[in-house]
Amino acid sequence: MSLLTIAFFGATGGSVATTLALSLKAGYTCKALVRNPTKLTELLTSSHGTTLQQIESHLTVTKGDVLSRPDVESVVYLEGNKTVDLIISGIGSYPVFKGWNPIPKIENPTLCHDVIHNLISTLKSRGGAGNGPHLVTIGTTGISNLGRDYPLLLTLVYKVLLHEAHRDKGNMENLVATSLRRSGSEGSGPLRAYTIVHASLLTGGNMLGMEKVRSEIEGDKWSRNAIGYTISRRDVGNWIFEDVIRGFGSERKAGRIARITY
Ligand SMILES: NC(=O)c1ccc[n+]([C@@H]2O[C@H](COP(=O)([O-])OP(=O)(O)OC[C@H]3O[C@@H](n4cnc5c(N)ncnc54)[C@H](OP(=O)(O)O)[C@@H]3O)[C@@H](O)[C@H]2O)c1
């Protein structure tokens, strides 16, 4: 069995819960930082078919706050200064309606950036043995520097309704992109690699499997492949499991942005 160790943030959200459940079933060593451990156990057992034995054997749950440095440290570090191999984050703030405004606002409009900022500063200040972890974080379509990566019909939704959330995701992604460790340069970023997942609009549907998911790794050239309306949270979680976890160690670009949709 692989010795890969994986830390999860946002594991009570539908996407990351799926990745975590698949990882537990496959026997990986998992750690999760959550606000509500009972919610996590119930979700894994009732919605994702994980057994209590799989949870007890392979998962360590820490109750805490993703914005707290000691809580993050306790999850991303193993013994001494060795970090986990992979950190998977699907933290997202919830939309809230305020007053009579029909357009929802984001509960915490800087949460995604602040979580990654806390993680990167923790890794930088404490340092680590080896080359640092591979970070997977769920971003969004609609913020690519290369062009429109969502269907034209969704322009209003993306530009008006999702503007605030997208600004936070954009700030988060800039931070991730500047946090790569450059070989041979001491004091550069703490990440060995990153995968930013640009998912289209998320649904609560079933997992359809990798053959139904279109994906593209963004390159310097713009391509219109893999532009679509939606993808289920379960398929996002499954894509992360199949591509990043199962594909761990394959020769790839250190910094990748993957667009996924149906
Ligand atoms: N909705 C979309 O169409 C869409 C599209 C593209 C990308 N995304 C992004 O995809 C990711 C996964 O989405 P999802 O729907 O699977 O999950 P989700 O339901 O958005 O779950 C969010 C997770 O973040 C945690 N969280 C929220 N606020 C927190 C805080 N202040 N401190 C600590 N944890 C906090 C939640 O924990 P609790 O359970 O404790 O609340 C939960 O585990 C998110 O980053 C989302 O922004 C969403």
The ligand as a Gaussian input file, in Angstrom:
#p B3LYP/6-31G(d) Opt

LIG

0 1
 N      -20.664000      26.543000      -6.310000
 C      -20.087000      26.506000      -7.489000
 O      -20.756000      26.474000      -8.558000
 C      -18.602000      26.476000      -7.591000
 C      -18.009000      26.525000      -8.835000
 C      -16.632000      26.405000      -8.936000
 C      -15.871000      26.266000      -7.784000
 N      -16.466000      26.258000      -6.550000
 C      -15.596000      26.066000      -5.377000
 O      -15.456000      24.668000      -5.200000
 C      -15.043000      24.405000      -3.853000
 C      -15.808000      23.210000      -3.309000
 O      -17.185000      23.500000      -3.309000
 P      -18.204000      22.484000      -2.596000
 O      -19.561000      22.982000      -2.976000
 O      -17.793000      21.097000      -2.833000
 O      -17.956000      22.749000      -1.073000
 P      -18.720000      23.793000      -0.134000
 O      -20.081000      23.314000       0.166000
 O      -18.541000      25.166000      -0.699000
 O      -17.868000      23.596000       1.193000
 C      -17.052000      24.580000       1.664000
 C      -16.159000      23.971000       2.721000
 O      -15.445000      25.070000       3.282000
 C      -15.620000      25.018000       4.684000
 N      -15.664000      26.375000       5.204000
 C      -16.450000      27.382000       4.786000
 N      -16.218000      28.484000       5.532000
 C      -15.254000      28.125000       6.405000
 C      -14.573000      28.807000       7.437000
 N      -14.841000      30.085000       7.741000
 N      -13.635000      28.132000       8.146000
 C      -13.404000      26.840000       7.876000
 N      -14.008000      26.133000       6.916000
 C      -14.913000      26.784000       6.205000
 C      -16.928000      24.333000       4.949000
 O      -16.932000      23.815000       6.266000
 P      -18.281000      23.677000       7.138000
 O      -18.895000      22.373000       6.727000
 O      -17.796000      23.684000       8.532000
 O      -19.149000      24.857000       6.805000
 C      -16.891000      23.254000       3.867000
 O      -16.122000      22.159000       4.276000
 C      -15.265000      25.684000      -3.097000
 O      -13.996000      26.289000      -2.920000
 C      -16.103000      26.526000      -4.036000
 O      -15.841000      27.899000      -3.873000
 C      -17.809000      26.348000      -6.440000

